[in-house]
Amino acid sequence: MYTYTVTFNGYGANRVIYRDQQVTFQCRHNWSLNTDEAANVMYVAHEEVKKHFSRYKIIGIEAR
């Protein structure tokens, strides 16, 4: 299992911006192997952030 940390800005009601939020998740995909694996990591990252915010902007993803 590989661990990734996603840094993002979340957008809430009444124009509230939650800056530099982080979520950490583990998945079996290694984004260093090829572009298909990187796309799988991005999909899981979007799903993890969607659990907290419906509108967001991903700033970065860091492998741990």
PDBQT receptor file of N, H, CA, C and O in Angstrom, charges set to zero:
ATOM      1  N   MET A   1       0.848  -1.181   0.000  1.00  0.00    +0.000 N 
ATOM      2  CA  MET A   1       0.000   0.000   0.000  1.00  0.00    +0.000 C 
ATOM      3  C   MET A   1       0.895   1.247   0.000  1.00  0.00    +0.000 C 
ATOM      4  O   MET A   1       1.914   1.310   0.688  1.00  0.00    +0.000 OA
ATOM      5  N   TYR A   2       0.483   2.209  -0.780  1.00  0.00    +0.000 N 
ATOM      6  H   TYR A   2      -0.345   2.158  -1.339  1.00  0.00    +0.000 HD
ATOM      7  CA  TYR A   2       1.195   3.485  -0.875  1.00  0.00    +0.000 C 
ATOM      8  C   TYR A   2       0.354   4.565  -0.209  1.00  0.00    +0.000 C 
ATOM      9  O   TYR A   2      -0.874   4.548  -0.296  1.00  0.00    +0.000 OA
ATOM     10  N   THR A   3       1.013   5.492   0.451  1.00  0.00    +0.000 N 
ATOM     11  H   THR A   3       2.011   5.505   0.522  1.00  0.00    +0.000 HD
ATOM     12  CA  THR A   3       0.336   6.559   1.166  1.00  0.00    +0.000 C 
ATOM     13  C   THR A   3       0.545   7.877   0.424  1.00  0.00    +0.000 C 
ATOM     14  O   THR A   3       1.661   8.220   0.035  1.00  0.00    +0.000 OA
ATOM     15  N   TYR A   4      -0.547   8.602   0.238  1.00  0.00    +0.000 N 
ATOM     16  H   TYR A   4      -1.455   8.324   0.554  1.00  0.00    +0.000 HD
ATOM     17  CA  TYR A   4      -0.517   9.892  -0.454  1.00  0.00    +0.000 C 
ATOM     18  C   TYR A   4      -1.200  10.949   0.409  1.00  0.00    +0.000 C 
ATOM     19  O   TYR A   4      -2.169  10.657   1.110  1.00  0.00    +0.000 OA
ATOM     20  N   THR A   5      -0.695  12.163   0.354  1.00  0.00    +0.000 N 
ATOM     21  H   THR A   5       0.092  12.400  -0.216  1.00  0.00    +0.000 HD
ATOM     22  CA  THR A   5      -1.306  13.297   1.032  1.00  0.00    +0.000 C 
ATOM     23  C   THR A   5      -1.747  14.308  -0.023  1.00  0.00    +0.000 C 
ATOM     24  O   THR A   5      -0.946  14.742  -0.851  1.00  0.00    +0.000 OA
ATOM     25  N   VAL A   6      -3.021  14.678   0.014  1.00  0.00    +0.000 N 
ATOM     26  H   VAL A   6      -3.672  14.325   0.687  1.00  0.00    +0.000 HD
ATOM     27  CA  VAL A   6      -3.587  15.628  -0.939  1.00  0.00    +0.000 C 
ATOM     28  C   VAL A   6      -3.787  16.959  -0.219  1.00  0.00    +0.000 C 
ATOM     29  O   VAL A   6      -4.401  17.006   0.847  1.00  0.00    +0.000 OA
ATOM     30  N   THR A   7      -3.278  18.022  -0.793  1.00  0.00    +0.000 N 
ATOM     31  H   THR A   7      -2.779  17.984  -1.659  1.00  0.00    +0.000 HD
ATOM     32  CA  THR A   7      -3.501  19.376  -0.292  1.00  0.00    +0.000 C 
ATOM     33  C   THR A   7      -4.481  20.050  -1.243  1.00  0.00    +0.000 C 
ATOM     34  O   THR A   7      -4.305  20.014  -2.461  1.00  0.00    +0.000 OA
ATOM     35  N   PHE A   8      -5.524  20.671  -0.670  1.00  0.00    +0.000 N 
ATOM     36  H   PHE A   8      -5.667  20.700   0.320  1.00  0.00    +0.000 HD
ATOM     37  CA  PHE A   8      -6.560  21.250  -1.518  1.00  0.00    +0.000 C 
ATOM     38  C   PHE A   8      -7.216  22.430  -0.831  1.00  0.00    +0.000 C 
ATOM     39  O   PHE A   8      -7.093  22.607   0.381  1.00  0.00    +0.000 OA
ATOM     40  N   ASN A   9      -7.918  23.240  -1.622  1.00  0.00    +0.000 N 
ATOM     41  H   ASN A   9      -8.018  23.096  -2.607  1.00  0.00    +0.000 HD
ATOM     42  CA  ASN A   9      -8.780  24.300  -1.116  1.00  0.00    +0.000 C 
ATOM     43  C   ASN A   9     -10.217  23.823  -1.271  1.00  0.00    +0.000 C 
ATOM     44  O   ASN A   9     -10.615  23.380  -2.349  1.00  0.00    +0.000 OA
ATOM     45  N   GLY A  10     -10.995  23.911  -0.201  1.00  0.00    +0.000 N 
ATOM     46  H   GLY A  10     -10.672  24.270   0.674  1.00  0.00    +0.000 HD
ATOM     47  CA  GLY A  10     -12.397  23.532  -0.258  1.00  0.00    +0.000 C 
ATOM     48  C   GLY A  10     -13.269  24.767  -0.247  1.00  0.00    +0.000 C 
ATOM     49  O   GLY A  10     -12.958  25.744   0.435  1.00  0.00    +0.000 OA
ATOM     50  N   TYR A  11     -14.360  24.735  -0.996  1.00  0.00    +0.000 N 
ATOM     51  H   TYR A  11     -14.612  23.942  -1.550  1.00  0.00    +0.000 HD
ATOM     52  CA  TYR A  11     -15.259  25.878  -1.094  1.00  0.00    +0.000 C 
ATOM     53  C   TYR A  11     -16.582  25.515  -0.448  1.00  0.00    +0.000 C 
ATOM     54  O   TYR A  11     -17.246  24.565  -0.864  1.00  0.00    +0.000 OA
ATOM     55  N   GLY A  12     -16.965  26.281   0.578  1.00  0.00    +0.000 N 
ATOM     56  H   GLY A  12     -16.425  27.052   0.915  1.00  0.00    +0.000 HD
ATOM     57  CA  GLY A  12     -18.201  26.022   1.296  1.00  0.00    +0.000 C 
ATOM     58  C   GLY A  12     -19.283  27.028   0.958  1.00  0.00    +0.000 C 
ATOM     59  O   GLY A  12     -19.178  27.785  -0.008  1.00  0.00    +0.000 OA
ATOM     60  N   ALA A  13     -20.317  27.018   1.772  1.00  0.00    +0.000 N 
ATOM     61  H   ALA A  13     -20.402  26.404   2.556  1.00  0.00    +0.000 HD
ATOM     62  CA  ALA A  13     -21.442  27.931   1.577  1.00  0.00    +0.000 C 
ATOM     63  C   ALA A  13     -21.020  29.360   1.921  1.00  0.00    +0.000 C 
ATOM     64  O   ALA A  13     -20.068  29.577   2.670  1.00  0.00    +0.000 OA
ATOM     65  N   ASN A  14     -21.737  30.316   1.367  1.00  0.00    +0.000 N 
ATOM     66  H   ASN A  14     -22.510  30.140   0.758  1.00  0.00    +0.000 HD
ATOM     67  CA  ASN A  14     -21.520  31.740   1.629  1.00  0.00    +0.000 C 
ATOM     68  C   ASN A  14     -20.098  32.194   1.304  1.00  0.00    +0.000 C 
ATOM     69  O   ASN A  14     -19.524  33.024   2.011  1.00  0.00    +0.000 OA
ATOM     70  N   ARG A  15     -19.543  31.648   0.240  1.00  0.00    +0.000 N 
ATOM     71  H   ARG A  15     -20.008  30.975  -0.334  1.00  0.00    +0.000 HD
ATOM     72  CA  ARG A  15     -18.223  32.036  -0.267  1.00  0.00    +0.000 C 
ATOM     73  C   ARG A  15     -17.087  31.795   0.722  1.00  0.00    +0.000 C 
ATOM     74  O   ARG A  15     -16.084  32.507   0.689  1.00  0.00    +0.000 OA
ATOM     75  N   VAL A  16     -17.226  30.827   1.580  1.00  0.00    +0.000 N 
ATOM     76  H   VAL A  16     -18.041  30.248   1.606  1.00  0.00    +0.000 HD
ATOM     77  CA  VAL A  16     -16.171  30.483   2.531  1.00  0.00    +0.000 C 
ATOM     78  C   VAL A  16     -15.164  29.578   1.824  1.00  0.00    +0.000 C 
ATOM     79  O   VAL A  16     -15.533  28.618   1.148  1.00  0.00    +0.000 OA
ATOM     80  N   ILE A  17     -13.884  29.908   1.996  1.00  0.00    +0.000 N 
ATOM     81  H   ILE A  17     -13.584  30.688   2.545  1.00  0.00    +0.000 HD
ATOM     82  CA  ILE A  17     -12.825  29.097   1.395  1.00  0.00    +0.000 C 
ATOM     83  C   ILE A  17     -11.993  28.486   2.525  1.00  0.00    +0.000 C 
ATOM     84  O   ILE A  17     -11.471  29.198   3.384  1.00  0.00    +0.000 OA
ATOM     85  N   TYR A  18     -11.883  27.186   2.509  1.00  0.00    +0.000 N 
ATOM     86  H   TYR A  18     -12.307  26.608   1.812  1.00  0.00    +0.000 HD
ATOM     87  CA  TYR A  18     -11.054  26.472   3.469  1.00  0.00    +0.000 C 
ATOM     88  C   TYR A  18      -9.732  26.168   2.774  1.00  0.00    +0.000 C 
ATOM     89  O   TYR A  18      -9.632  25.232   1.980  1.00  0.00    +0.000 OA
ATOM     90  N   ARG A  19      -8.725  26.971   3.083  1.00  0.00    +0.000 N 
ATOM     91  H   ARG A  19      -8.806  27.731   3.727  1.00  0.00    +0.000 HD
ATOM     92  CA  ARG A  19      -7.447  26.892   2.374  1.00  0.00    +0.000 C 
ATOM     93  C   ARG A  19      -6.517  25.849   2.985  1.00  0.00    +0.000 C 
ATOM     94  O   ARG A  19      -6.519  25.602   4.191  1.00  0.00    +0.000 OA
ATOM     95  N   ASP A  20      -5.735  25.259   2.113  1.00  0.00    +0.000 N 
ATOM     96  H   ASP A  20      -5.734  25.460   1.133  1.00  0.00    +0.000 HD
ATOM     97  CA  ASP A  20      -4.675  24.320   2.484  1.00  0.00    +0.000 C 
ATOM     98  C   ASP A  20      -5.143  23.203   3.407  1.00  0.00    +0.000 C 
ATOM     99  O   ASP A  20      -4.500  22.906   4.414  1.00  0.00    +0.000 OA
ATOM    100  N   GLN A  21      -6.248  22.597   3.062  1.00  0.00    +0.000 N 
ATOM    101  H   GLN A  21      -6.770  22.838   2.244  1.00  0.00    +0.000 HD
ATOM    102  CA  GLN A  21      -6.731  21.422   3.780  1.00  0.00    +0.000 C 
ATOM    103  C   GLN A  21      -5.948  20.212   3.288  1.00  0.00    +0.000 C 
ATOM    104  O   GLN A  21      -5.478  20.185   2.151  1.00  0.00    +0.000 OA
ATOM    105  N   GLN A  22      -5.814  19.216   4.152  1.00  0.00    +0.000 N 
ATOM    106  H   GLN A  22      -6.196  19.239   5.076  1.00  0.00    +0.000 HD
ATOM    107  CA  GLN A  22      -5.093  18.012   3.760  1.00  0.00    +0.000 C 
ATOM    108  C   GLN A  22      -5.884  16.774   4.123  1.00  0.00    +0.000 C 
ATOM    109  O   GLN A  22      -6.567  16.726   5.146  1.00  0.00    +0.000 OA
ATOM    110  N   VAL A  23      -5.776  15.782   3.269  1.00  0.00    +0.000 N 
ATOM    111  H   VAL A  23      -5.221  15.822   2.439  1.00  0.00    +0.000 HD
ATOM    112  CA  VAL A  23      -6.351  14.471   3.537  1.00  0.00    +0.000 C 
ATOM    113  C   VAL A  23      -5.302  13.441   3.116  1.00  0.00    +0.000 C 
ATOM    114  O   VAL A  23      -4.662  13.578   2.073  1.00  0.00    +0.000 OA
ATOM    115  N   THR A  24      -5.138  12.415   3.942  1.00  0.00    +0.000 N 
ATOM    116  H   THR A  24      -5.657  12.304   4.789  1.00  0.00    +0.000 HD
ATOM    117  CA  THR A  24      -4.177  11.352   3.671  1.00  0.00    +0.000 C 
ATOM    118  C   THR A  24      -4.940  10.068   3.407  1.00  0.00    +0.000 C 
ATOM    119  O   THR A  24      -5.893   9.747   4.116  1.00  0.00    +0.000 OA
ATOM    120  N   PHE A  25      -4.522   9.336   2.388  1.00  0.00    +0.000 N 
ATOM    121  H   PHE A  25      -3.748   9.597   1.812  1.00  0.00    +0.000 HD
ATOM    122  CA  PHE A  25      -5.179   8.074   2.074  1.00  0.00    +0.000 C 
ATOM    123  C   PHE A  25      -4.146   7.070   1.595  1.00  0.00    +0.000 C 
ATOM    124  O   PHE A  25      -3.038   7.429   1.196  1.00  0.00    +0.000 OA
ATOM    125  N   GLN A  26      -4.534   5.809   1.645  1.00  0.00    +0.000 N 
ATOM    126  H   GLN A  26      -5.434   5.518   1.969  1.00  0.00    +0.000 HD
ATOM    127  CA  GLN A  26      -3.688   4.729   1.148  1.00  0.00    +0.000 C 
ATOM    128  C   GLN A  26      -4.391   4.036  -0.005  1.00  0.00    +0.000 C 
ATOM    129  O   GLN A  26      -5.604   3.828   0.029  1.00  0.00    +0.000 OA
ATOM    130  N   CYS A  27      -3.629   3.682  -1.014  1.00  0.00    +0.000 N 
ATOM    131  H   CYS A  27      -2.644   3.851  -1.041  1.00  0.00    +0.000 HD
ATOM    132  CA  CYS A  27      -4.171   2.901  -2.121  1.00  0.00    +0.000 C 
ATOM    133  C   CYS A  27      -3.079   1.993  -2.655  1.00  0.00    +0.000 C 
ATOM    134  O   CYS A  27      -1.899   2.168  -2.349  1.00  0.00    +0.000 OA
ATOM    135  N   ARG A  28      -3.484   1.032  -3.448  1.00  0.00    +0.000 N 
ATOM    136  H   ARG A  28      -4.443   0.890  -3.697  1.00  0.00    +0.000 HD
ATOM    137  CA  ARG A  28      -2.523   0.046  -3.940  1.00  0.00    +0.000 C 
ATOM    138  C   ARG A  28      -1.825   0.483  -5.215  1.00  0.00    +0.000 C 
ATOM    139  O   ARG A  28      -0.952  -0.228  -5.713  1.00  0.00    +0.000 OA
ATOM    140  N   HIS A  29      -2.194   1.645  -5.754  1.00  0.00    +0.000 N 
ATOM    141  H   HIS A  29      -2.903   2.222  -5.350  1.00  0.00    +0.000 HD
ATOM    142  CA  HIS A  29      -1.604   2.123  -7.005  1.00  0.00    +0.000 C 
ATOM    143  C   HIS A  29      -0.351   2.945  -6.723  1.00  0.00    +0.000 C 
ATOM    144  O   HIS A  29      -0.312   3.736  -5.780  1.00  0.00    +0.000 OA
ATOM    145  N   ASN A  30       0.669   2.749  -7.550  1.00  0.00    +0.000 N 
ATOM    146  H   ASN A  30       0.637   2.106  -8.316  1.00  0.00    +0.000 HD
ATOM    147  CA  ASN A  30       1.919   3.490  -7.446  1.00  0.00    +0.000 C 
ATOM    148  C   ASN A  30       2.001   4.428  -8.647  1.00  0.00    +0.000 C 
ATOM    149  O   ASN A  30       2.139   3.969  -9.781  1.00  0.00    +0.000 OA
ATOM    150  N   TRP A  31       1.918   5.724  -8.410  1.00  0.00    +0.000 N 
ATOM    151  H   TRP A  31       1.806   6.096  -7.489  1.00  0.00    +0.000 HD
ATOM    152  CA  TRP A  31       1.842   6.655  -9.527  1.00  0.00    +0.000 C 
ATOM    153  C   TRP A  31       3.175   6.835 -10.249  1.00  0.00    +0.000 C 
ATOM    154  O   TRP A  31       3.228   7.494 -11.287  1.00  0.00    +0.000 OA
ATOM    155  N   SER A  32       4.239   6.266  -9.720  1.00  0.00    +0.000 N 
ATOM    156  H   SER A  32       4.196   5.731  -8.876  1.00  0.00    +0.000 HD
ATOM    157  CA  SER A  32       5.544   6.367 -10.378  1.00  0.00    +0.000 C 
ATOM    158  C   SER A  32       5.729   5.338 -11.487  1.00  0.00    +0.000 C 
ATOM    159  O   SER A  32       6.679   5.445 -12.261  1.00  0.00    +0.000 OA
ATOM    160  N   LEU A  33       4.859   4.358 -11.582  1.00  0.00    +0.000 N 
ATOM    161  H   LEU A  33       4.087   4.272 -10.953  1.00  0.00    +0.000 HD
ATOM    162  CA  LEU A  33       5.038   3.290 -12.565  1.00  0.00    +0.000 C 
ATOM    163  C   LEU A  33       4.729   3.743 -13.989  1.00  0.00    +0.000 C 
ATOM    164  O   LEU A  33       5.574   3.622 -14.876  1.00  0.00    +0.000 OA
ATOM    165  N   ASN A  34       3.525   4.264 -14.210  1.00  0.00    +0.000 N 
ATOM    166  H   ASN A  34       2.839   4.363 -13.489  1.00  0.00    +0.000 HD
ATOM    167  CA  ASN A  34       3.139   4.704 -15.555  1.00  0.00    +0.000 C 
ATOM    168  C   ASN A  34       1.942   5.637 -15.453  1.00  0.00    +0.000 C 
ATOM    169  O   ASN A  34       1.454   5.908 -14.356  1.00  0.00    +0.000 OA
ATOM    170  N   THR A  35       1.470   6.127 -16.587  1.00  0.00    +0.000 N 
ATOM    171  H   THR A  35       1.866   5.907 -17.479  1.00  0.00    +0.000 HD
ATOM    172  CA  THR A  35       0.387   7.115 -16.572  1.00  0.00    +0.000 C 
ATOM    173  C   THR A  35      -0.949   6.506 -16.164  1.00  0.00    +0.000 C 
ATOM    174  O   THR A  35      -1.792   7.198 -15.594  1.00  0.00    +0.000 OA
ATOM    175  N   ASP A  36      -1.156   5.216 -16.446  1.00  0.00    +0.000 N 
ATOM    176  H   ASP A  36      -0.471   4.654 -16.909  1.00  0.00    +0.000 HD
ATOM    177  CA  ASP A  36      -2.406   4.572 -16.023  1.00  0.00    +0.000 C 
ATOM    178  C   ASP A  36      -2.497   4.497 -14.500  1.00  0.00    +0.000 C 
ATOM    179  O   ASP A  36      -3.556   4.742 -13.922  1.00  0.00    +0.000 OA
ATOM    180  N   GLU A  37      -1.398   4.163 -13.865  1.00  0.00    +0.000 N 
ATOM    181  H   GLU A  37      -0.538   3.964 -14.335  1.00  0.00    +0.000 HD
ATOM    182  CA  GLU A  37      -1.379   4.103 -12.402  1.00  0.00    +0.000 C 
ATOM    183  C   GLU A  37      -1.550   5.505 -11.809  1.00  0.00    +0.000 C 
ATOM    184  O   GLU A  37      -2.221   5.665 -10.790  1.00  0.00    +0.000 OA
ATOM    185  N   ALA A  38      -0.953   6.512 -12.434  1.00  0.00    +0.000 N 
ATOM    186  H   ALA A  38      -0.407   6.382 -13.262  1.00  0.00    +0.000 HD
ATOM    187  CA  ALA A  38      -1.103   7.892 -11.966  1.00  0.00    +0.000 C 
ATOM    188  C   ALA A  38      -2.557   8.334 -12.090  1.00  0.00    +0.000 C 
ATOM    189  O   ALA A  38      -3.063   9.035 -11.213  1.00  0.00    +0.000 OA
ATOM    190  N   ALA A  39      -3.230   7.939 -13.156  1.00  0.00    +0.000 N 
ATOM    191  H   ALA A  39      -2.819   7.369 -13.868  1.00  0.00    +0.000 HD
ATOM    192  CA  ALA A  39      -4.648   8.278 -13.319  1.00  0.00    +0.000 C 
ATOM    193  C   ALA A  39      -5.494   7.604 -12.248  1.00  0.00    +0.000 C 
ATOM    194  O   ALA A  39      -6.456   8.194 -11.757  1.00  0.00    +0.000 OA
ATOM    195  N   ASN A  40      -5.149   6.388 -11.884  1.00  0.00    +0.000 N 
ATOM    196  H   ASN A  40      -4.367   5.909 -12.283  1.00  0.00    +0.000 HD
ATOM    197  CA  ASN A  40      -5.869   5.697 -10.809  1.00  0.00    +0.000 C 
ATOM    198  C   ASN A  40      -5.689   6.405  -9.472  1.00  0.00    +0.000 C 
ATOM    199  O   ASN A  40      -6.641   6.514  -8.698  1.00  0.00    +0.000 OA
ATOM    200  N   VAL A  41      -4.488   6.885  -9.193  1.00  0.00    +0.000 N 
ATOM    201  H   VAL A  41      -3.715   6.797  -9.822  1.00  0.00    +0.000 HD
ATOM    202  CA  VAL A  41      -4.239   7.625  -7.951  1.00  0.00    +0.000 C 
ATOM    203  C   VAL A  41      -5.037   8.926  -7.949  1.00  0.00    +0.000 C 
ATOM    204  O   VAL A  41      -5.609   9.298  -6.924  1.00  0.00    +0.000 OA
ATOM    205  N   MET A  42      -5.083   9.617  -9.082  1.00  0.00    +0.000 N 
ATOM    206  H   MET A  42      -4.619   9.315  -9.915  1.00  0.00    +0.000 HD
ATOM    207  CA  MET A  42      -5.859  10.855  -9.165  1.00  0.00    +0.000 C 
ATOM    208  C   MET A  42      -7.339  10.599  -8.939  1.00  0.00    +0.000 C 
ATOM    209  O   MET A  42      -8.011  11.396  -8.284  1.00  0.00    +0.000 OA
ATOM    210  N   TYR A  43      -7.855   9.504  -9.468  1.00  0.00    +0.000 N 
ATOM    211  H   TYR A  43      -7.309   8.857 -10.001  1.00  0.00    +0.000 HD
ATOM    212  CA  TYR A  43      -9.267   9.163  -9.266  1.00  0.00    +0.000 C 
ATOM    213  C   TYR A  43      -9.555   8.933  -7.791  1.00  0.00    +0.000 C 
ATOM    214  O   TYR A  43     -10.548   9.440  -7.269  1.00  0.00    +0.000 OA
ATOM    215  N   VAL A  44      -8.706   8.180  -7.119  1.00  0.00    +0.000 N 
ATOM    216  H   VAL A  44      -7.899   7.768  -7.544  1.00  0.00    +0.000 HD
ATOM    217  CA  VAL A  44      -8.896   7.917  -5.688  1.00  0.00    +0.000 C 
ATOM    218  C   VAL A  44      -8.768   9.215  -4.893  1.00  0.00    +0.000 C 
ATOM    219  O   VAL A  44      -9.503   9.426  -3.928  1.00  0.00    +0.000 OA
ATOM    220  N   ALA A  45      -7.842  10.083  -5.291  1.00  0.00    +0.000 N 
ATOM    221  H   ALA A  45      -7.245   9.912  -6.074  1.00  0.00    +0.000 HD
ATOM    222  CA  ALA A  45      -7.667  11.368  -4.603  1.00  0.00    +0.000 C 
ATOM    223  C   ALA A  45      -8.931  12.217  -4.719  1.00  0.00    +0.000 C 
ATOM    224  O   ALA A  45      -9.365  12.817  -3.736  1.00  0.00    +0.000 OA
ATOM    225  N   HIS A  46      -9.520  12.272  -5.905  1.00  0.00    +0.000 N 
ATOM    226  H   HIS A  46      -9.167  11.784  -6.704  1.00  0.00    +0.000 HD
ATOM    227  CA  HIS A  46     -10.761  13.032  -6.088  1.00  0.00    +0.000 C 
ATOM    228  C   HIS A  46     -11.887  12.445  -5.240  1.00  0.00    +0.000 C 
ATOM    229  O   HIS A  46     -12.668  13.191  -4.650  1.00  0.00    +0.000 OA
ATOM    230  N   GLU A  47     -11.978  11.129  -5.175  1.00  0.00    +0.000 N 
ATOM    231  H   GLU A  47     -11.344  10.522  -5.654  1.00  0.00    +0.000 HD
ATOM    232  CA  GLU A  47     -13.022  10.490  -4.373  1.00  0.00    +0.000 C 
ATOM    233  C   GLU A  47     -12.843  10.788  -2.886  1.00  0.00    +0.000 C 
ATOM    234  O   GLU A  47     -13.827  10.994  -2.175  1.00  0.00    +0.000 OA
ATOM    235  N   GLU A  48     -11.608  10.812  -2.413  1.00  0.00    +0.000 N 
ATOM    236  H   GLU A  48     -10.809  10.644  -2.990  1.00  0.00    +0.000 HD
ATOM    237  CA  GLU A  48     -11.352  11.103  -1.000  1.00  0.00    +0.000 C 
ATOM    238  C   GLU A  48     -11.707  12.551  -0.657  1.00  0.00    +0.000 C 
ATOM    239  O   GLU A  48     -12.268  12.819   0.405  1.00  0.00    +0.000 OA
ATOM    240  N   VAL A  49     -11.381  13.480  -1.549  1.00  0.00    +0.000 N 
ATOM    241  H   VAL A  49     -10.925  13.262  -2.412  1.00  0.00    +0.000 HD
ATOM    242  CA  VAL A  49     -11.690  14.896  -1.285  1.00  0.00    +0.000 C 
ATOM    243  C   VAL A  49     -13.198  15.126  -1.369  1.00  0.00    +0.000 C 
ATOM    244  O   VAL A  49     -13.740  15.932  -0.612  1.00  0.00    +0.000 OA
ATOM    245  N   LYS A  50     -13.882  14.429  -2.277  1.00  0.00    +0.000 N 
ATOM    246  H   LYS A  50     -13.442  13.774  -2.891  1.00  0.00    +0.000 HD
ATOM    247  CA  LYS A  50     -15.334  14.586  -2.426  1.00  0.00    +0.000 C 
ATOM    248  C   LYS A  50     -16.097  14.153  -1.177  1.00  0.00    +0.000 C 
ATOM    249  O   LYS A  50     -17.245  14.554  -0.987  1.00  0.00    +0.000 OA
ATOM    250  N   LYS A  51     -15.483  13.348  -0.334  1.00  0.00    +0.000 N 
ATOM    251  H   LYS A  51     -14.551  13.022  -0.488  1.00  0.00    +0.000 HD
ATOM    252  CA  LYS A  51     -16.120  12.955   0.924  1.00  0.00    +0.000 C 
ATOM    253  C   LYS A  51     -16.297  14.161   1.848  1.00  0.00    +0.000 C 
ATOM    254  O   LYS A  51     -17.179  14.161   2.707  1.00  0.00    +0.000 OA
ATOM    255  N   HIS A  52     -15.460  15.189   1.673  1.00  0.00    +0.000 N 
ATOM    256  H   HIS A  52     -14.744  15.190   0.975  1.00  0.00    +0.000 HD
ATOM    257  CA  HIS A  52     -15.475  16.350   2.560  1.00  0.00    +0.000 C 
ATOM    258  C   HIS A  52     -16.059  17.599   1.912  1.00  0.00    +0.000 C 
ATOM    259  O   HIS A  52     -16.739  18.376   2.582  1.00  0.00    +0.000 OA
ATOM    260  N   PHE A  53     -15.806  17.805   0.621  1.00  0.00    +0.000 N 
ATOM    261  H   PHE A  53     -15.254  17.174   0.077  1.00  0.00    +0.000 HD
ATOM    262  CA  PHE A  53     -16.266  19.005  -0.082  1.00  0.00    +0.000 C 
ATOM    263  C   PHE A  53     -16.814  18.621  -1.445  1.00  0.00    +0.000 C 
ATOM    264  O   PHE A  53     -16.280  17.738  -2.116  1.00  0.00    +0.000 OA
ATOM    265  N   SER A  54     -17.880  19.289  -1.845  1.00  0.00    +0.000 N 
ATOM    266  H   SER A  54     -18.314  20.007  -1.300  1.00  0.00    +0.000 HD
ATOM    267  CA  SER A  54     -18.396  19.041  -3.189  1.00  0.00    +0.000 C 
ATOM    268  C   SER A  54     -17.674  19.918  -4.220  1.00  0.00    +0.000 C 
ATOM    269  O   SER A  54     -17.561  19.549  -5.389  1.00  0.00    +0.000 OA
ATOM    270  N   ARG A  55     -17.190  21.077  -3.775  1.00  0.00    +0.000 N 
ATOM    271  H   ARG A  55     -17.282  21.377  -2.825  1.00  0.00    +0.000 HD
ATOM    272  CA  ARG A  55     -16.403  21.955  -4.648  1.00  0.00    +0.000 C 
ATOM    273  C   ARG A  55     -15.023  22.116  -4.039  1.00  0.00    +0.000 C 
ATOM    274  O   ARG A  55     -14.894  22.415  -2.851  1.00  0.00    +0.000 OA
ATOM    275  N   TYR A  56     -14.004  21.921  -4.838  1.00  0.00    +0.000 N 
ATOM    276  H   TYR A  56     -14.109  21.678  -5.803  1.00  0.00    +0.000 HD
ATOM    277  CA  TYR A  56     -12.635  21.963  -4.333  1.00  0.00    +0.000 C 
ATOM    278  C   TYR A  56     -11.666  22.189  -5.474  1.00  0.00    +0.000 C 
ATOM    279  O   TYR A  56     -12.025  22.076  -6.646  1.00  0.00    +0.000 OA
ATOM    280  N   LYS A  57     -10.434  22.508  -5.118  1.00  0.00    +0.000 N 
ATOM    281  H   LYS A  57     -10.142  22.599  -4.165  1.00  0.00    +0.000 HD
ATOM    282  CA  LYS A  57      -9.353  22.627  -6.089  1.00  0.00    +0.000 C 
ATOM    283  C   LYS A  57      -8.128  21.956  -5.479  1.00  0.00    +0.000 C 
ATOM    284  O   LYS A  57      -7.651  22.371  -4.422  1.00  0.00    +0.000 OA
ATOM    285  N   ILE A  58      -7.626  20.932  -6.134  1.00  0.00    +0.000 N 
ATOM    286  H   ILE A  58      -8.014  20.595  -6.992  1.00  0.00    +0.000 HD
ATOM    287  CA  ILE A  58      -6.462  20.228  -5.630  1.00  0.00    +0.000 C 
ATOM    288  C   ILE A  58      -5.217  21.051  -5.934  1.00  0.00    +0.000 C 
ATOM    289  O   ILE A  58      -4.992  21.459  -7.073  1.00  0.00    +0.000 OA
ATOM    290  N   ILE A  59      -4.417  21.288  -4.910  1.00  0.00    +0.000 N 
ATOM    291  H   ILE A  59      -4.600  20.957  -3.984  1.00  0.00    +0.000 HD
ATOM    292  CA  ILE A  59      -3.192  22.061  -5.058  1.00  0.00    +0.000 C 
ATOM    293  C   ILE A  59      -2.009  21.143  -5.334  1.00  0.00    +0.000 C 
ATOM    294  O   ILE A  59      -1.162  21.440  -6.177  1.00  0.00    +0.000 OA
ATOM    295  N   GLY A  60      -1.961  20.017  -4.610  1.00  0.00    +0.000 N 
ATOM    296  H   GLY A  60      -2.649  19.776  -3.925  1.00  0.00    +0.000 HD
ATOM    297  CA  GLY A  60      -0.841  19.108  -4.812  1.00  0.00    +0.000 C 
ATOM    298  C   GLY A  60      -1.097  17.750  -4.190  1.00  0.00    +0.000 C 
ATOM    299  O   GLY A  60      -1.928  17.599  -3.295  1.00  0.00    +0.000 OA
ATOM    300  N   ILE A  61      -0.363  16.768  -4.686  1.00  0.00    +0.000 N 
ATOM    301  H   ILE A  61       0.312  16.891  -5.414  1.00  0.00    +0.000 HD
ATOM    302  CA  ILE A  61      -0.410  15.422  -4.134  1.00  0.00    +0.000 C 
ATOM    303  C   ILE A  61       1.023  14.995  -3.861  1.00  0.00    +0.000 C 
ATOM    304  O   ILE A  61       1.894  15.103  -4.724  1.00  0.00    +0.000 OA
ATOM    305  N   GLU A  62       1.251  14.513  -2.654  1.00  0.00    +0.000 N 
ATOM    306  H   GLU A  62       0.544  14.426  -1.953  1.00  0.00    +0.000 HD
ATOM    307  CA  GLU A  62       2.597  14.123  -2.252  1.00  0.00    +0.000 C 
ATOM    308  C   GLU A  62       2.592  12.656  -1.852  1.00  0.00    +0.000 C 
ATOM    309  O   GLU A  62       1.738  12.220  -1.080  1.00  0.00    +0.000 OA
ATOM    310  N   ALA A  63       3.539  11.902  -2.374  1.00  0.00    +0.000 N 
ATOM    311  H   ALA A  63       4.233  12.257  -3.001  1.00  0.00    +0.000 HD
ATOM    312  CA  ALA A  63       3.681  10.496  -1.986  1.00  0.00    +0.000 C 
ATOM    313  C   ALA A  63       4.509  10.428  -0.716  1.00  0.00    +0.000 C 
ATOM    314  O   ALA A  63       5.498  11.147  -0.571  1.00  0.00    +0.000 OA
ATOM    315  N   ARG A  64       4.107   9.573   0.192  1.00  0.00    +0.000 N 
ATOM    316  H   ARG A  64       3.304   8.989   0.075  1.00  0.00    +0.000 HD
ATOM    317  CA  ARG A  64       4.826   9.410   1.459  1.00  0.00    +0.000 C 
ATOM    318  C   ARG A  64       5.616   8.135   1.470  1.00  0.00    +0.000 C 
ATOM    319  O   ARG A  64       6.285   7.832   2.457  1.00  0.00    +0.000 OA
TER     320      ARG A  64
